[in-house]
């Protein structure tokens, strides 16, 4: 089960490989940090020695290789890309900057490798891809998208039981689904706390199929039970979620008579996919575009982007 989850979130999780006994800070092997950074930037791990891979990453990110010892270089690069997110109220991590720009320009964040995402935002703003290091290109995007060339970042706690609207992005059918399979969904609306955007629309959600029951005798339909794990916040941190009582109540209220219940989960939308459309014969299908709610399971400290007024936050939707 865990292997399938990891393959679904390649851009955010670490592939563990016993390549070297040398460890970087935080107890993580240098090769593991390289795996994580390559997944984030390119969507796949790269081949080669630690030195070659570090040189390549630094050249892409900074535009030049660095001169410190190899472990310090890996740590420095990792901290910039995926480490500390806010310093004295300023959003300073690569991932938080990109999510902030992407969300502001496209009204949601897009999924995929960082390099591709930067290229796509450049095309929207400038009509073409820019040249140079990824750092300089991202800095240019920030300067273009934000007043004073700075993203207003703030650390804030997402309270437990915060409701999150989510949308499935791929059909799930009891005809082919198996326990342990990953499920594909994203956050359907921006989530704010005190005018701070903490979970952006389009953020990836992670979960698995817990159980699949095939159609049985006496007219009993199939059933799909899902287990929601977490969604990714503005800064890339994991926010644990589940389908608690508040989420069920919110989904039931939103769905009304148009909803359907599958494995205890209340679903509604997309247009036309209501009522009997969720059941094909005796098999059960959760269609691409179906919507439901989950809720945050515990208080979670993350770093978000400040919208100064309620009006400003409303225009971000």
Secondary structure, DSSP 8 states (H G I E B T S, - for coil): -HHHHHHHTTTTS-------S-B-GGG-BHHHHHHHHHHHHHSS---S-HHHHHHHHHHHHTSS---S-HHHHHHHHHHHHHS--EETTEE-SHHHHHHHHHHHHHSS---S-HHHHHHHHHHHHHSS---S-HHHHHHHHHHHHSGGG--BEEEEEE-TT-EEEEEE-S-EETTT--TT-B--EEE-S-EEETTEEEE-TT-EEEEEEEEEE--BTTTB--EEEEEEEEEE-TTS-EEEEE--HHHHHHHHHHHGGG-EEETTEEEB-STT--GGGGEETTEEEE-TT-EEEEEE-S-EEEEEEE-SSHHHHHHT-
